[in-house]
Amino acid sequence: ATRILGDDTPTAPTRHLPRTRTQRRPQRRPVPPRQPAPVPQKRRRRASSVARNALIVISILLLAAVVAAIVALASSGGGNKIDLNQVVKQNVNEQLDALKQVVDDNTK
């Protein structure tokens, strides 16, 4: 079911064809001249590393002092601690009365 094409050369269907028109490349635009790079300005020096390290140490000490003050205030309950031995009784009614008395004493 295949047949040979009726041309004199067997590669005629795949031969190179001549150009029919010439293609011109678009002309390049001239490149504008580069401007010289701006002169870098001298950077201001930051605080010296000694001063920066001193500020860091002072900040850490200040934070530690604040934490220590908070812990000291939280741990000192003012000396009014509840003695739970006063609440433990042999009888349920006595224990309830003792609990009520502790609550009354500490909510004044």
DRENDO-1510 file (C-alpha; in Angstrom, 1 decimal, always signed):
<recs>
REC; n; res; u; v; w
REC; 1; ALA; +0.0; +0.0; +0.0 .
REC; 2; THR; +3.0; +2.3; -0.2 .
REC; 3; ARG; +4.3; +3.5; -3.5 .
REC; 4; ILE; +7.2; +5.5; -4.7 .
REC; 5; LEU; +6.6; +9.0; -5.8 .
REC; 6; GLY; +7.1; +9.6; -9.5 .
REC; 7; ASP; +10.1; +12.0; -9.3 .
REC; 8; ASP; +13.5; +11.4; -10.8 .
REC; 9; THR; +15.4; +11.7; -7.5 .
REC; 10; PRO; +14.3; +9.7; -4.5 .
REC; 11; THR; +15.1; +12.7; -2.1 .
REC; 12; ALA; +13.3; +15.4; -4.0 .
REC; 13; PRO; +10.5; +15.8; -1.4 .
REC; 14; THR; +13.2; +16.5; +1.3 .
REC; 15; ARG; +15.6; +18.7; -0.7 .
REC; 16; HIS; +16.7; +22.1; +0.3 .
REC; 17; LEU; +14.7; +24.9; -1.3 .
REC; 18; PRO; +16.2; +28.3; -2.2 .
REC; 19; ARG; +15.2; +31.3; -0.2 .
REC; 20; THR; +12.4; +33.3; -1.8 .
REC; 21; ARG; +13.1; +36.6; +0.0 .
REC; 22; THR; +15.9; +37.9; +2.1 .
REC; 23; GLN; +15.3; +38.6; +5.7 .
REC; 24; ARG; +17.0; +41.6; +7.3 .
REC; 25; ARG; +17.9; +41.7; +10.9 .
REC; 26; PRO; +16.6; +44.7; +12.7 .
REC; 27; GLN; +19.3; +47.2; +13.4 .
REC; 28; ARG; +20.6; +47.3; +16.9 .
REC; 29; ARG; +20.0; +50.4; +18.8 .
REC; 30; PRO; +23.1; +52.2; +19.9 .
REC; 31; VAL; +23.9; +51.4; +23.6 .
REC; 32; PRO; +24.0; +54.6; +25.6 .
REC; 33; PRO; +27.4; +55.2; +27.3 .
REC; 34; ARG; +27.5; +54.1; +30.9 .
REC; 35; GLN; +27.6; +56.7; +33.6 .
REC; 36; PRO; +30.4; +56.4; +36.1 .
REC; 37; ALA; +29.5; +54.8; +39.4 .
REC; 38; PRO; +28.8; +57.2; +42.2 .
REC; 39; VAL; +31.6; +57.6; +44.7 .
REC; 40; PRO; +30.6; +55.8; +47.9 .
REC; 41; GLN; +30.3; +58.1; +50.8 .
REC; 42; LYS; +32.1; +57.2; +54.0 .
REC; 43; ARG; +29.8; +55.3; +56.3 .
REC; 44; ARG; +29.3; +56.7; +59.8 .
REC; 45; ARG; +30.8; +54.4; +62.4 .
REC; 46; ARG; +28.4; +53.0; +64.8 .
REC; 47; ALA; +29.1; +52.9; +68.4 .
REC; 48; SER; +32.3; +51.0; +69.2 .
REC; 49; SER; +32.0; +47.3; +70.0 .
REC; 50; VAL; +33.0; +48.0; +73.6 .
REC; 51; ALA; +30.1; +50.4; +74.1 .
REC; 52; ARG; +27.7; +48.0; +72.4 .
REC; 53; ASN; +28.9; +45.1; +74.6 .
REC; 54; ALA; +28.6; +47.2; +77.7 .
REC; 55; LEU; +25.0; +48.1; +76.8 .
REC; 56; ILE; +24.2; +44.4; +76.3 .
REC; 57; VAL; +25.6; +43.5; +79.7 .
REC; 58; ILE; +23.8; +46.3; +81.4 .
REC; 59; SER; +20.5; +45.2; +79.7 .
REC; 60; ILE; +21.0; +41.6; +80.9 .
REC; 61; LEU; +21.8; +42.7; +84.5 .
REC; 62; LEU; +18.7; +45.0; +84.5 .
REC; 63; LEU; +16.5; +42.1; +83.3 .
REC; 64; ALA; +18.0; +39.8; +85.9 .
REC; 65; ALA; +17.2; +42.4; +88.6 .
REC; 66; VAL; +13.6; +42.7; +87.5 .
REC; 67; VAL; +13.1; +38.9; +87.5 .
REC; 68; ALA; +14.7; +38.7; +91.0 .
REC; 69; ALA; +12.4; +41.5; +92.3 .
REC; 70; ILE; +9.4; +39.7; +90.9 .
REC; 71; VAL; +10.4; +36.4; +92.5 .
REC; 72; ALA; +11.1; +38.1; +95.8 .
REC; 73; LEU; +7.7; +39.8; +95.9 .
REC; 74; ALA; +5.9; +36.7; +94.9 .
REC; 75; SER; +7.5; +34.5; +97.5 .
REC; 76; SER; +7.0; +36.8; +100.4 .
REC; 77; GLY; +3.3; +36.4; +101.2 .
REC; 78; GLY; +3.5; +39.0; +103.9 .
REC; 79; GLY; +3.9; +36.4; +106.7 .
REC; 80; ASN; +0.2; +35.6; +106.8 .
REC; 81; LYS; +0.4; +31.9; +105.8 .
REC; 82; ILE; -2.4; +29.6; +106.4 .
REC; 83; ASP; -1.7; +26.8; +108.8 .
REC; 84; LEU; -3.6; +23.8; +107.5 .
REC; 85; ASN; -3.1; +22.0; +110.9 .
REC; 86; GLN; -5.9; +24.3; +112.2 .
REC; 87; VAL; -8.3; +23.0; +109.6 .
REC; 88; VAL; -7.7; +19.2; +110.1 .
REC; 89; LYS; -10.1; +18.0; +112.7 .
REC; 90; GLN; -11.5; +14.6; +113.7 .
REC; 91; ASN; -15.1; +15.4; +112.9 .
REC; 92; VAL; -16.5; +16.7; +109.6 .
REC; 93; ASN; -18.7; +19.3; +111.2 .
REC; 94; GLU; -15.7; +20.7; +113.2 .
REC; 95; GLN; -13.6; +20.6; +110.0 .
REC; 96; LEU; -16.2; +22.6; +108.1 .
REC; 97; ASP; -16.4; +25.2; +110.9 .
REC; 98; ALA; -12.5; +25.4; +110.9 .
REC; 99; LEU; -12.5; +25.9; +107.1 .
REC; 100; LYS; -15.1; +28.7; +107.4 .
REC; 101; GLN; -13.1; +30.3; +110.1 .
REC; 102; VAL; -9.8; +30.2; +108.0 .
REC; 103; VAL; -11.7; +31.7; +105.0 .
REC; 104; ASP; -13.2; +34.5; +107.2 .
REC; 105; ASP; -9.8; +35.3; +108.8 .
REC; 106; ASN; -8.0; +35.5; +105.4 .
REC; 107; THR; -10.7; +37.5; +103.5 .
REC; 108; LYS; -10.7; +40.5; +105.8 .
</recs>
